[in-house]
């Protein structure tokens, strides 16, 4: 759980950064890769190869798992988002 929380902290930092400015391509790609990793972390099976129909289905399933986790942990999500904003000087 510690690893996923670290990933989510960085994800919310990406989210807050993108809300402020257009991210340079390298940052945007890193944030997109992180988001993909978070979705995969919510699966109970290994990730299928990128670009396959199986992976597309897994991305949707992982997304739903991530959003369900956020809904079940609103206080923690708020704390992580607030921390990201503080890191940006807000």
PDB file of N, CA, C and O in Angstrom:
ATOM      1  N   UNK A   1       0.819  -1.201   0.000  1.00  0.00           N
ATOM      2  CA  UNK A   1       0.000   0.000   0.000  1.00  0.00           C
ATOM      3  C   UNK A   1       0.863   1.266   0.000  1.00  0.00           C
ATOM      4  O   UNK A   1       0.464   2.295  -0.545  1.00  0.00           O
ATOM      5  N   UNK A   2       2.042   1.183   0.611  1.00  0.00           N
ATOM      6  CA  UNK A   2       2.923   2.348   0.658  1.00  0.00           C
ATOM      7  C   UNK A   2       3.329   2.788  -0.744  1.00  0.00           C
ATOM      8  O   UNK A   2       3.357   3.983  -1.040  1.00  0.00           O
ATOM      9  N   UNK A   3       3.644   1.820  -1.611  1.00  0.00           N
ATOM     10  CA  UNK A   3       4.057   2.154  -2.979  1.00  0.00           C
ATOM     11  C   UNK A   3       2.922   2.834  -3.735  1.00  0.00           C
ATOM     12  O   UNK A   3       3.149   3.829  -4.423  1.00  0.00           O
ATOM     13  N   UNK A   4       1.711   2.312  -3.616  1.00  0.00           N
ATOM     14  CA  UNK A   4       0.586   2.911  -4.339  1.00  0.00           C
ATOM     15  C   UNK A   4       0.296   4.314  -3.815  1.00  0.00           C
ATOM     16  O   UNK A   4      -0.062   5.197  -4.595  1.00  0.00           O
ATOM     17  N   UNK A   5       0.445   4.537  -2.512  1.00  0.00           N
ATOM     18  CA  UNK A   5       0.229   5.881  -1.969  1.00  0.00           C
ATOM     19  C   UNK A   5       1.288   6.855  -2.475  1.00  0.00           C
ATOM     20  O   UNK A   5       0.981   8.015  -2.751  1.00  0.00           O
ATOM     21  N   UNK A   6       2.513   6.399  -2.596  1.00  0.00           N
ATOM     22  CA  UNK A   6       3.563   7.254  -3.160  1.00  0.00           C
ATOM     23  C   UNK A   6       3.246   7.592  -4.614  1.00  0.00           C
ATOM     24  O   UNK A   6       3.425   8.731  -5.046  1.00  0.00           O
ATOM     25  N   UNK A   7       2.777   6.604  -5.360  1.00  0.00           N
ATOM     26  CA  UNK A   7       2.400   6.840  -6.754  1.00  0.00           C
ATOM     27  C   UNK A   7       1.239   7.824  -6.831  1.00  0.00           C
ATOM     28  O   UNK A   7       1.222   8.703  -7.692  1.00  0.00           O
ATOM     29  N   UNK A   8       0.270   7.677  -5.932  1.00  0.00           N
ATOM     30  CA  UNK A   8      -0.884   8.574  -5.952  1.00  0.00           C
ATOM     31  C   UNK A   8      -0.489   9.995  -5.568  1.00  0.00           C
ATOM     32  O   UNK A   8      -1.006  10.956  -6.138  1.00  0.00           O
ATOM     33  N   UNK A   9       0.419  10.136  -4.614  1.00  0.00           N
ATOM     34  CA  UNK A   9       0.906  11.474  -4.251  1.00  0.00           C
ATOM     35  C   UNK A   9       1.494  12.163  -5.475  1.00  0.00           C
ATOM     36  O   UNK A   9       1.220  13.334  -5.733  1.00  0.00           O
ATOM     37  N   UNK A  10       2.298  11.428  -6.217  1.00  0.00           N
ATOM     38  CA  UNK A  10       2.892  11.988  -7.426  1.00  0.00           C
ATOM     39  C   UNK A  10       1.823  12.252  -8.488  1.00  0.00           C
ATOM     40  O   UNK A  10       1.894  13.251  -9.204  1.00  0.00           O
ATOM     41  N   UNK A  11       0.836  11.362  -8.590  1.00  0.00           N
ATOM     42  CA  UNK A  11      -0.254  11.569  -9.548  1.00  0.00           C
ATOM     43  C   UNK A  11      -0.998  12.872  -9.250  1.00  0.00           C
ATOM     44  O   UNK A  11      -1.276  13.654 -10.159  1.00  0.00           O
ATOM     45  N   UNK A  12      -1.319  13.103  -7.971  1.00  0.00           N
ATOM     46  CA  UNK A  12      -2.039  14.328  -7.616  1.00  0.00           C
ATOM     47  C   UNK A  12      -1.166  15.561  -7.834  1.00  0.00           C
ATOM     48  O   UNK A  12      -1.680  16.644  -8.113  1.00  0.00           O
ATOM     49  N   UNK A  13       0.150  15.403  -7.708  1.00  0.00           N
ATOM     50  CA  UNK A  13       1.058  16.498  -8.044  1.00  0.00           C
ATOM     51  C   UNK A  13       0.985  16.775  -9.548  1.00  0.00           C
ATOM     52  O   UNK A  13       0.937  17.931  -9.968  1.00  0.00           O
ATOM     53  N   UNK A  14       0.976  15.727 -10.346  1.00  0.00           N
ATOM     54  CA  UNK A  14       0.817  15.885 -11.800  1.00  0.00           C
ATOM     55  C   UNK A  14      -0.495  16.596 -12.116  1.00  0.00           C
ATOM     56  O   UNK A  14      -0.538  17.518 -12.931  1.00  0.00           O
ATOM     57  N   UNK A  15      -1.556  16.155 -11.462  1.00  0.00           N
ATOM     58  CA  UNK A  15      -2.883  16.733 -11.679  1.00  0.00           C
ATOM     59  C   UNK A  15      -2.880  18.230 -11.359  1.00  0.00           C
ATOM     60  O   UNK A  15      -3.381  19.040 -12.139  1.00  0.00           O
ATOM     61  N   UNK A  16      -2.308  18.588 -10.201  1.00  0.00           N
ATOM     62  CA  UNK A  16      -2.269  19.994  -9.792  1.00  0.00           C
ATOM     63  C   UNK A  16      -1.382  20.814 -10.733  1.00  0.00           C
ATOM     64  O   UNK A  16      -1.718  21.948 -11.073  1.00  0.00           O
ATOM     65  N   UNK A  17      -0.269  20.248 -11.146  1.00  0.00           N
ATOM     66  CA  UNK A  17       0.636  20.942 -12.068  1.00  0.00           C
ATOM     67  C   UNK A  17      -0.045  21.197 -13.405  1.00  0.00           C
ATOM     68  O   UNK A  17       0.065  22.287 -13.969  1.00  0.00           O
ATOM     69  N   UNK A  18      -0.742  20.196 -13.905  1.00  0.00           N
ATOM     70  CA  UNK A  18      -1.420  20.325 -15.199  1.00  0.00           C
ATOM     71  C   UNK A  18      -2.569  21.324 -15.136  1.00  0.00           C
ATOM     72  O   UNK A  18      -2.921  21.930 -16.148  1.00  0.00           O
ATOM     73  N   UNK A  19      -3.155  21.500 -13.957  1.00  0.00           N
ATOM     74  CA  UNK A  19      -4.226  22.482 -13.803  1.00  0.00           C
ATOM     75  C   UNK A  19      -3.675  23.906 -13.870  1.00  0.00           C
ATOM     76  O   UNK A  19      -4.405  24.844 -14.188  1.00  0.00           O
ATOM     77  N   UNK A  20      -2.394  24.062 -13.571  1.00  0.00           N
ATOM     78  CA  UNK A  20      -1.755  25.379 -13.563  1.00  0.00           C
ATOM     79  C   UNK A  20      -1.125  25.762 -14.888  1.00  0.00           C
ATOM     80  O   UNK A  20      -1.146  26.929 -15.281  1.00  0.00           O
ATOM     81  N   UNK A  21      -0.570  24.788 -15.567  1.00  0.00           N
ATOM     82  CA  UNK A  21       0.211  25.100 -16.763  1.00  0.00           C
ATOM     83  C   UNK A  21       0.216  23.905 -17.702  1.00  0.00           C
ATOM     84  O   UNK A  21      -0.077  22.775 -17.312  1.00  0.00           O
ATOM     85  N   UNK A  22       0.553  24.188 -18.930  1.00  0.00           N
ATOM     86  CA  UNK A  22       0.726  23.098 -19.884  1.00  0.00           C
ATOM     87  C   UNK A  22       2.041  22.404 -19.549  1.00  0.00           C
ATOM     88  O   UNK A  22       3.094  23.039 -19.498  1.00  0.00           O
ATOM     89  N   UNK A  23       1.971  21.115 -19.325  1.00  0.00           N
ATOM     90  CA  UNK A  23       3.175  20.374 -18.969  1.00  0.00           C
ATOM     91  C   UNK A  23       4.052  20.166 -20.200  1.00  0.00           C
ATOM     92  O   UNK A  23       3.542  19.908 -21.290  1.00  0.00           O
ATOM     93  N   UNK A  24       5.369  20.277 -20.028  1.00  0.00           N
ATOM     94  CA  UNK A  24       6.262  19.916 -21.131  1.00  0.00           C
ATOM     95  C   UNK A  24       6.043  18.446 -21.494  1.00  0.00           C
ATOM     96  O   UNK A  24       5.588  17.657 -20.666  1.00  0.00           O
ATOM     97  N   UNK A  25       6.361  18.096 -22.700  1.00  0.00           N
ATOM     98  CA  UNK A  25       6.089  16.750 -23.201  1.00  0.00           C
ATOM     99  C   UNK A  25       6.659  15.668 -22.294  1.00  0.00           C
ATOM    100  O   UNK A  25       5.979  14.679 -22.019  1.00  0.00           O
ATOM    101  N   UNK A  26       7.893  15.834 -21.825  1.00  0.00           N
ATOM    102  CA  UNK A  26       8.490  14.788 -20.994  1.00  0.00           C
ATOM    103  C   UNK A  26       7.738  14.618 -19.676  1.00  0.00           C
ATOM    104  O   UNK A  26       7.551  13.494 -19.211  1.00  0.00           O
ATOM    105  N   UNK A  27       7.305  15.727 -19.072  1.00  0.00           N
ATOM    106  CA  UNK A  27       6.521  15.636 -17.836  1.00  0.00           C
ATOM    107  C   UNK A  27       5.154  15.018 -18.102  1.00  0.00           C
ATOM    108  O   UNK A  27       4.684  14.178 -17.335  1.00  0.00           O
ATOM    109  N   UNK A  28       4.522  15.436 -19.185  1.00  0.00           N
ATOM    110  CA  UNK A  28       3.206  14.894 -19.528  1.00  0.00           C
ATOM    111  C   UNK A  28       3.283  13.390 -19.764  1.00  0.00           C
ATOM    112  O   UNK A  28       2.406  12.643 -19.331  1.00  0.00           O
ATOM    113  N   UNK A  29       4.328  12.950 -20.448  1.00  0.00           N
ATOM    114  CA  UNK A  29       4.492  11.518 -20.703  1.00  0.00           C
ATOM    115  C   UNK A  29       4.745  10.759 -19.399  1.00  0.00           C
ATOM    116  O   UNK A  29       4.207   9.670 -19.201  1.00  0.00           O
ATOM    117  N   UNK A  30       5.557  11.325 -18.516  1.00  0.00           N
ATOM    118  CA  UNK A  30       5.829  10.680 -17.229  1.00  0.00           C
ATOM    119  C   UNK A  30       4.552  10.590 -16.399  1.00  0.00           C
ATOM    120  O   UNK A  30       4.298   9.572 -15.756  1.00  0.00           O
ATOM    121  N   UNK A  31       3.752  11.648 -16.413  1.00  0.00           N
ATOM    122  CA  UNK A  31       2.491  11.636 -15.671  1.00  0.00           C
ATOM    123  C   UNK A  31       1.516  10.618 -16.263  1.00  0.00           C
ATOM    124  O   UNK A  31       0.821   9.923 -15.522  1.00  0.00           O
ATOM    125  N   UNK A  32       1.464  10.529 -17.577  1.00  0.00           N
ATOM    126  CA  UNK A  32       0.582   9.552 -18.224  1.00  0.00           C
ATOM    127  C   UNK A  32       1.015   8.129 -17.893  1.00  0.00           C
ATOM    128  O   UNK A  32       0.177   7.260 -17.652  1.00  0.00           O
ATOM    129  N   UNK A  33       2.317   7.894 -17.882  1.00  0.00           N
ATOM    130  CA  UNK A  33       2.827   6.565 -17.538  1.00  0.00           C
ATOM    131  C   UNK A  33       2.506   6.231 -16.078  1.00  0.00           C
ATOM    132  O   UNK A  33       2.149   5.097 -15.760  1.00  0.00           O
ATOM    133  N   UNK A  34       2.634   7.208 -15.209  1.00  0.00           N
ATOM    134  CA  UNK A  34       2.298   7.019 -13.802  1.00  0.00           C
ATOM    135  C   UNK A  34       0.819   6.671 -13.649  1.00  0.00           C
ATOM    136  O   UNK A  34       0.469   5.753 -12.907  1.00  0.00           O
ATOM    137  N   UNK A  35      -0.044   7.399 -14.347  1.00  0.00           N
ATOM    138  CA  UNK A  35      -1.482   7.146 -14.284  1.00  0.00           C
ATOM    139  C   UNK A  35      -1.791   5.728 -14.756  1.00  0.00           C
ATOM    140  O   UNK A  35      -2.614   5.035 -14.159  1.00  0.00           O
ATOM    141  N   UNK A  36      -1.134   5.303 -15.819  1.00  0.00           N
ATOM    142  CA  UNK A  36      -1.319   3.941 -16.316  1.00  0.00           C
ATOM    143  C   UNK A  36      -0.885   2.924 -15.257  1.00  0.00           C
ATOM    144  O   UNK A  36      -1.555   1.913 -15.051  1.00  0.00           O
ATOM    145  N   UNK A  37       0.221   3.192 -14.597  1.00  0.00           N
ATOM    146  CA  UNK A  37       0.709   2.288 -13.542  1.00  0.00           C
ATOM    147  C   UNK A  37      -0.269   2.202 -12.377  1.00  0.00           C
ATOM    148  O   UNK A  37      -0.461   1.133 -11.798  1.00  0.00           O
ATOM    149  N   UNK A  38      -0.884   3.326 -12.037  1.00  0.00           N
ATOM    150  CA  UNK A  38      -1.871   3.319 -10.952  1.00  0.00           C
ATOM    151  C   UNK A  38      -3.063   2.459 -11.340  1.00  0.00           C
ATOM    152  O   UNK A  38      -3.527   1.639 -10.547  1.00  0.00           O
ATOM    153  N   UNK A  39      -3.557   2.641 -12.550  1.00  0.00           N
ATOM    154  CA  UNK A  39      -4.700   1.826 -12.983  1.00  0.00           C
ATOM    155  C   UNK A  39      -4.352   0.343 -12.958  1.00  0.00           C
ATOM    156  O   UNK A  39      -5.162  -0.474 -12.521  1.00  0.00           O
ATOM    157  N   UNK A  40      -3.171  -0.009 -13.415  1.00  0.00           N
ATOM    158  CA  UNK A  40      -2.749  -1.409 -13.429  1.00  0.00           C
ATOM    159  C   UNK A  40      -2.621  -1.947 -12.006  1.00  0.00           C
ATOM    160  O   UNK A  40      -2.876  -3.126 -11.763  1.00  0.00           O
ATOM    161  N   UNK A  41      -2.231  -1.091 -11.068  1.00  0.00           N
ATOM    162  CA  UNK A  41      -2.087  -1.525  -9.669  1.00  0.00           C
ATOM    163  C   UNK A  41      -3.414  -1.975  -9.064  1.00  0.00           C
ATOM    164  O   UNK A  41      -3.422  -2.714  -8.079  1.00  0.00           O
ATOM    165  N   UNK A  42      -4.517  -1.548  -9.631  1.00  0.00           N
ATOM    166  CA  UNK A  42      -5.828  -1.931  -9.122  1.00  0.00           C
ATOM    167  C   UNK A  42      -6.360  -3.220  -9.753  1.00  0.00           C
ATOM    168  O   UNK A  42      -7.503  -3.606  -9.511  1.00  0.00           O
ATOM    169  N   UNK A  43      -5.540  -3.877 -10.552  1.00  0.00           N
ATOM    170  CA  UNK A  43      -5.940  -5.144 -11.165  1.00  0.00           C
ATOM    171  C   UNK A  43      -5.479  -6.314 -10.309  1.00  0.00           C
ATOM    172  O   UNK A  43      -4.520  -6.202  -9.545  1.00  0.00           O
ATOM    173  N   UNK A  44      -6.166  -7.424 -10.447  1.00  0.00           N
ATOM    174  CA  UNK A  44      -5.787  -8.657  -9.756  1.00  0.00           C
ATOM    175  C   UNK A  44      -5.040  -9.615 -10.678  1.00  0.00           C
ATOM    176  O   UNK A  44      -4.883 -10.795 -10.363  1.00  0.00           O
ATOM    177  N   UNK A  45      -4.582  -9.103 -11.813  1.00  0.00           N
ATOM    178  CA  UNK A  45      -3.892  -9.939 -12.792  1.00  0.00           C
ATOM    179  C   UNK A  45      -2.755  -9.138 -13.412  1.00  0.00           C
ATOM    180  O   UNK A  45      -2.758  -7.908 -13.343  1.00  0.00           O
ATOM    181  N   UNK A  46      -1.796  -9.808 -14.008  1.00  0.00           N
ATOM    182  CA  UNK A  46      -0.709  -9.084 -14.683  1.00  0.00           C
ATOM    183  C   UNK A  46      -1.253  -8.272 -15.863  1.00  0.00           C
ATOM    184  O   UNK A  46      -2.255  -8.636 -16.479  1.00  0.00           O
ATOM    185  N   UNK A  47      -0.579  -7.186 -16.156  1.00  0.00           N
ATOM    186  CA  UNK A  47      -0.999  -6.337 -17.270  1.00  0.00           C
ATOM    187  C   UNK A  47      -0.770  -7.050 -18.598  1.00  0.00           C
ATOM    188  O   UNK A  47       0.266  -7.678 -18.818  1.00  0.00           O
ATOM    189  N   UNK A  48      -1.750  -6.939 -19.464  1.00  0.00           N
ATOM    190  CA  UNK A  48      -1.622  -7.455 -20.829  1.00  0.00           C
ATOM    191  C   UNK A  48      -0.722  -6.497 -21.617  1.00  0.00           C
ATOM    192  O   UNK A  48      -0.497  -5.368 -21.181  1.00  0.00           O
ATOM    193  N   UNK A  49      -0.215  -6.927 -22.750  1.00  0.00           N
ATOM    194  CA  UNK A  49       0.623  -6.036 -23.555  1.00  0.00           C
ATOM    195  C   UNK A  49      -0.126  -4.758 -23.953  1.00  0.00           C
ATOM    196  O   UNK A  49      -1.316  -4.787 -24.266  1.00  0.00           O
ATOM    197  N   UNK A  50       0.595  -3.655 -23.932  1.00  0.00           N
ATOM    198  CA  UNK A  50       0.033  -2.357 -24.304  1.00  0.00           C
ATOM    199  C   UNK A  50      -0.531  -2.417 -25.721  1.00  0.00           C
ATOM    200  O   UNK A  50       0.067  -3.012 -26.618  1.00  0.00           O
ATOM    201  N   UNK A  51      -1.684  -1.792 -25.904  1.00  0.00           N
ATOM    202  CA  UNK A  51      -2.303  -1.708 -27.220  1.00  0.00           C
ATOM    203  C   UNK A  51      -3.208  -2.859 -27.584  1.00  0.00           C
ATOM    204  O   UNK A  51      -3.865  -2.822 -28.624  1.00  0.00           O
ATOM    205  N   UNK A  52      -3.258  -3.884 -26.748  1.00  0.00           N
ATOM    206  CA  UNK A  52      -4.122  -5.028 -27.041  1.00  0.00           C
ATOM    207  C   UNK A  52      -5.528  -4.775 -26.502  1.00  0.00           C
ATOM    208  O   UNK A  52      -5.707  -3.977 -25.582  1.00  0.00           O
ATOM    209  N   UNK A  53      -6.519  -5.446 -27.068  1.00  0.00           N
ATOM    210  CA  UNK A  53      -7.876  -5.309 -26.530  1.00  0.00           C
ATOM    211  C   UNK A  53      -7.951  -5.677 -25.042  1.00  0.00           C
ATOM    212  O   UNK A  53      -8.727  -5.089 -24.288  1.00  0.00           O
ATOM    213  N   UNK A  54      -7.139  -6.653 -24.631  1.00  0.00           N
ATOM    214  CA  UNK A  54      -7.129  -7.054 -23.222  1.00  0.00           C
ATOM    215  C   UNK A  54      -6.639  -5.910 -22.337  1.00  0.00           C
ATOM    216  O   UNK A  54      -7.186  -5.674 -21.260  1.00  0.00           O
ATOM    217  N   UNK A  55      -5.609  -5.204 -22.797  1.00  0.00           N
ATOM    218  CA  UNK A  55      -5.065  -4.089 -22.018  1.00  0.00           C
ATOM    219  C   UNK A  55      -6.060  -2.941 -21.961  1.00  0.00           C
ATOM    220  O   UNK A  55      -6.184  -2.277 -20.932  1.00  0.00           O
ATOM    221  N   UNK A  56      -6.760  -2.707 -23.041  1.00  0.00           N
ATOM    222  CA  UNK A  56      -7.781  -1.656 -23.050  1.00  0.00           C
ATOM    223  C   UNK A  56      -8.847  -1.974 -22.011  1.00  0.00           C
ATOM    224  O   UNK A  56      -9.266  -1.093 -21.260  1.00  0.00           O
ATOM    225  N   UNK A  57      -9.282  -3.217 -21.964  1.00  0.00           N
ATOM    226  CA  UNK A  57     -10.270  -3.633 -20.959  1.00  0.00           C
ATOM    227  C   UNK A  57      -9.694  -3.494 -19.552  1.00  0.00           C
ATOM    228  O   UNK A  57     -10.393  -3.070 -18.632  1.00  0.00           O
ATOM    229  N   UNK A  58      -8.425  -3.851 -19.387  1.00  0.00           N
ATOM    230  CA  UNK A  58      -7.787  -3.714 -18.076  1.00  0.00           C
ATOM    231  C   UNK A  58      -7.692  -2.246 -17.660  1.00  0.00           C
ATOM    232  O   UNK A  58      -7.894  -1.923 -16.489  1.00  0.00           O
ATOM    233  N   UNK A  59      -7.389  -1.368 -18.593  1.00  0.00           N
ATOM    234  CA  UNK A  59      -7.326   0.055 -18.271  1.00  0.00           C
ATOM    235  C   UNK A  59      -8.662   0.553 -17.747  1.00  0.00           C
ATOM    236  O   UNK A  59      -8.712   1.322 -16.787  1.00  0.00           O
ATOM    237  N   UNK A  60      -9.732   0.120 -18.371  1.00  0.00           N
ATOM    238  CA  UNK A  60     -11.065   0.528 -17.909  1.00  0.00           C
ATOM    239  C   UNK A  60     -11.358  -0.034 -16.523  1.00  0.00           C
ATOM    240  O   UNK A  60     -11.873   0.671 -15.654  1.00  0.00           O
ATOM    241  N   UNK A  61     -11.031  -1.289 -16.325  1.00  0.00           N
ATOM    242  CA  UNK A  61     -11.249  -1.927 -15.028  1.00  0.00           C
ATOM    243  C   UNK A  61     -10.390  -1.262 -13.946  1.00  0.00           C
ATOM    244  O   UNK A  61     -10.870  -1.004 -12.842  1.00  0.00           O
ATOM    245  N   UNK A  62      -9.146  -0.991 -14.259  1.00  0.00           N
ATOM    246  CA  UNK A  62      -8.257  -0.317 -13.318  1.00  0.00           C
ATOM    247  C   UNK A  62      -8.724   1.088 -12.997  1.00  0.00           C
ATOM    248  O   UNK A  62      -8.640   1.530 -11.851  1.00  0.00           O
ATOM    249  N   UNK A  63      -9.218   1.791 -14.007  1.00  0.00           N
ATOM    250  CA  UNK A  63      -9.762   3.135 -13.799  1.00  0.00           C
ATOM    251  C   UNK A  63     -10.931   3.083 -12.826  1.00  0.00           C
ATOM    252  O   UNK A  63     -11.016   3.887 -11.897  1.00  0.00           O
ATOM    253  N   UNK A  64     -11.828   2.134 -13.043  1.00  0.00           N
ATOM    254  CA  UNK A  64     -12.983   2.008 -12.138  1.00  0.00           C
ATOM    255  C   UNK A  64     -12.527   1.672 -10.722  1.00  0.00           C
ATOM    256  O   UNK A  64     -13.093   2.178  -9.753  1.00  0.00           O
ATOM    257  N   UNK A  65     -11.512   0.825 -10.594  1.00  0.00           N
ATOM    258  CA  UNK A  65     -10.976   0.498  -9.281  1.00  0.00           C
ATOM    259  C   UNK A  65     -10.368   1.710  -8.602  1.00  0.00           C
ATOM    260  O   UNK A  65     -10.570   1.926  -7.407  1.00  0.00           O
ATOM    261  N   UNK A  66      -9.627   2.499  -9.360  1.00  0.00           N
ATOM    262  CA  UNK A  66      -9.014   3.714  -8.823  1.00  0.00           C
ATOM    263  C   UNK A  66     -10.082   4.696  -8.370  1.00  0.00           C
ATOM    264  O   UNK A  66      -9.988   5.252  -7.275  1.00  0.00           O
ATOM    265  N   UNK A  67     -11.086   4.914  -9.192  1.00  0.00           N
ATOM    266  CA  UNK A  67     -12.151   5.855  -8.837  1.00  0.00           C
ATOM    267  C   UNK A  67     -12.957   5.350  -7.643  1.00  0.00           C
ATOM    268  O   UNK A  67     -13.396   6.149  -6.816  1.00  0.00           O
ATOM    269  N   UNK A  68     -13.155   4.052  -7.543  1.00  0.00           N
ATOM    270  CA  UNK A  68     -13.845   3.485  -6.373  1.00  0.00           C
ATOM    271  C   UNK A  68     -13.006   3.702  -5.117  1.00  0.00           C
ATOM    272  O   UNK A  68     -13.539   4.017  -4.054  1.00  0.00           O
ATOM    273  N   UNK A  69     -11.689   3.531  -5.245  1.00  0.00           N
ATOM    274  CA  UNK A  69     -10.799   3.772  -4.107  1.00  0.00           C
ATOM    275  C   UNK A  69     -10.883   5.230  -3.675  1.00  0.00           C
ATOM    276  O   UNK A  69     -10.978   5.525  -2.483  1.00  0.00           O
ATOM    277  N   UNK A  70     -10.849   6.149  -4.650  1.00  0.00           N
ATOM    278  CA  UNK A  70     -10.971   7.573  -4.314  1.00  0.00           C
ATOM    279  C   UNK A  70     -12.284   7.856  -3.591  1.00  0.00           C
ATOM    280  O   UNK A  70     -12.306   8.592  -2.605  1.00  0.00           O
ATOM    281  N   UNK A  71     -13.368   7.277  -4.076  1.00  0.00           N
ATOM    282  CA  UNK A  71     -14.675   7.497  -3.452  1.00  0.00           C
ATOM    283  C   UNK A  71     -14.720   6.941  -2.035  1.00  0.00           C
ATOM    284  O   UNK A  71     -15.401   7.495  -1.171  1.00  0.00           O
ATOM    285  N   UNK A  72     -14.007   5.860  -1.794  1.00  0.00           N
ATOM    286  CA  UNK A  72     -13.996   5.232  -0.468  1.00  0.00           C
ATOM    287  C   UNK A  72     -13.041   5.927   0.501  1.00  0.00           C
ATOM    288  O   UNK A  72     -13.111   5.690   1.707  1.00  0.00           O
ATOM    289  N   UNK A  73     -12.152   6.780  -0.006  1.00  0.00           N
ATOM    290  CA  UNK A  73     -11.141   7.444   0.830  1.00  0.00           C
ATOM    291  C   UNK A  73     -11.093   8.951   0.557  1.00  0.00           C
ATOM    292  O   UNK A  73     -10.029   9.482   0.241  1.00  0.00           O
ATOM    293  N   UNK A  74     -12.228   9.644   0.672  1.00  0.00           N
ATOM    294  CA  UNK A  74     -12.243  11.066   0.305  1.00  0.00           C
ATOM    295  C   UNK A  74     -11.317  11.938   1.153  1.00  0.00           C
ATOM    296  O   UNK A  74     -10.735  12.895   0.642  1.00  0.00           O
ATOM    297  N   UNK A  75     -11.176  11.623   2.428  1.00  0.00           N
ATOM    298  CA  UNK A  75     -10.309  12.439   3.280  1.00  0.00           C
ATOM    299  C   UNK A  75      -8.842  12.293   2.881  1.00  0.00           C
ATOM    300  O   UNK A  75      -8.107  13.280   2.833  1.00  0.00           O
ATOM    301  N   UNK A  76      -8.425  11.077   2.597  1.00  0.00           N
ATOM    302  CA  UNK A  76      -7.045  10.850   2.177  1.00  0.00           C
ATOM    303  C   UNK A  76      -6.777  11.503   0.825  1.00  0.00           C
ATOM    304  O   UNK A  76      -5.717  12.093   0.616  1.00  0.00           O
ATOM    305  N   UNK A  77      -7.729  11.399  -0.085  1.00  0.00           N
ATOM    306  CA  UNK A  77      -7.579  12.032  -1.399  1.00  0.00           C
ATOM    307  C   UNK A  77      -7.453  13.546  -1.229  1.00  0.00           C
ATOM    308  O   UNK A  77      -6.607  14.176  -1.865  1.00  0.00           O
ATOM    309  N   UNK A  78      -8.289  14.126  -0.376  1.00  0.00           N
ATOM    310  CA  UNK A  78      -8.220  15.570  -0.126  1.00  0.00           C
ATOM    311  C   UNK A  78      -6.862  15.953   0.459  1.00  0.00           C
ATOM    312  O   UNK A  78      -6.294  16.981   0.091  1.00  0.00           O
ATOM    313  N   UNK A  79      -6.348  15.137   1.358  1.00  0.00           N
ATOM    314  CA  UNK A  79      -5.037  15.399   1.958  1.00  0.00           C
ATOM    315  C   UNK A  79      -3.932  15.329   0.907  1.00  0.00           C
ATOM    316  O   UNK A  79      -3.054  16.191   0.872  1.00  0.00           O
ATOM    317  N   UNK A  80      -3.972  14.319   0.063  1.00  0.00           N
ATOM    318  CA  UNK A  80      -2.957  14.176  -0.989  1.00  0.00           C
ATOM    319  C   UNK A  80      -3.019  15.332  -1.983  1.00  0.00           C
ATOM    320  O   UNK A  80      -1.984  15.837  -2.419  1.00  0.00           O
ATOM    321  N   UNK A  81      -4.228  15.747  -2.338  1.00  0.00           N
ATOM    322  CA  UNK A  81      -4.370  16.874  -3.270  1.00  0.00           C
ATOM    323  C   UNK A  81      -3.889  18.178  -2.628  1.00  0.00           C
ATOM    324  O   UNK A  81      -3.235  18.991  -3.281  1.00  0.00           O
ATOM    325  N   UNK A  82      -4.213  18.370  -1.353  1.00  0.00           N
ATOM    326  CA  UNK A  82      -3.761  19.577  -0.650  1.00  0.00           C
ATOM    327  C   UNK A  82      -2.238  19.602  -0.557  1.00  0.00           C
ATOM    328  O   UNK A  82      -1.618  20.654  -0.713  1.00  0.00           O
ATOM    329  N   UNK A  83      -1.647  18.456  -0.305  1.00  0.00           N
ATOM    330  CA  UNK A  83      -0.188  18.362  -0.245  1.00  0.00           C
ATOM    331  C   UNK A  83       0.433  18.727  -1.595  1.00  0.00           C
ATOM    332  O   UNK A  83       1.446  19.425  -1.650  1.00  0.00           O
ATOM    333  N   UNK A  84      -0.166  18.260  -2.658  1.00  0.00           N
ATOM    334  CA  UNK A  84       0.334  18.585  -4.004  1.00  0.00           C
ATOM    335  C   UNK A  84       0.255  20.087  -4.254  1.00  0.00           C
ATOM    336  O   UNK A  84       1.188  20.676  -4.799  1.00  0.00           O
ATOM    337  N   UNK A  85      -0.853  20.706  -3.859  1.00  0.00           N
ATOM    338  CA  UNK A  85      -0.992  22.154  -4.047  1.00  0.00           C
ATOM    339  C   UNK A  85       0.044  22.918  -3.215  1.00  0.00           C
ATOM    340  O   UNK A  85       0.607  23.909  -3.679  1.00  0.00           O
ATOM    341  N   UNK A  86       0.290  22.458  -1.993  1.00  0.00           N
ATOM    342  CA  UNK A  86       1.302  23.102  -1.145  1.00  0.00           C
ATOM    343  C   UNK A  86       2.683  23.013  -1.789  1.00  0.00           C
ATOM    344  O   UNK A  86       3.460  23.967  -1.742  1.00  0.00           O
ATOM    345  N   UNK A  87       2.982  21.872  -2.386  1.00  0.00           N
ATOM    346  CA  UNK A  87       4.278  21.710  -3.053  1.00  0.00           C
ATOM    347  C   UNK A  87       4.444  22.693  -4.205  1.00  0.00           C
ATOM    348  O   UNK A  87       5.559  23.068  -4.566  1.00  0.00           O
ATOM    349  N   UNK A  88       3.321  23.100  -4.771  1.00  0.00           N
ATOM    350  CA  UNK A  88       3.352  24.073  -5.869  1.00  0.00           C
ATOM    351  C   UNK A  88       3.291  25.513  -5.357  1.00  0.00           C
ATOM    352  O   UNK A  88       3.280  26.462  -6.141  1.00  0.00           O
ATOM    353  N   UNK A  89       3.252  25.660  -4.030  1.00  0.00           N
ATOM    354  CA  UNK A  89       3.249  26.998  -3.447  1.00  0.00           C
ATOM    355  C   UNK A  89       1.886  27.592  -3.212  1.00  0.00           C
ATOM    356  O   UNK A  89       1.747  28.812  -3.134  1.00  0.00           O
ATOM    357  N   UNK A  90       0.876  26.753  -3.098  1.00  0.00           N
ATOM    358  CA  UNK A  90      -0.495  27.249  -2.871  1.00  0.00           C
ATOM    359  C   UNK A  90      -0.964  26.913  -1.485  1.00  0.00           C
ATOM    360  O   UNK A  90      -2.089  27.250  -1.115  1.00  0.00           O
TER     361      UNK A  90
END
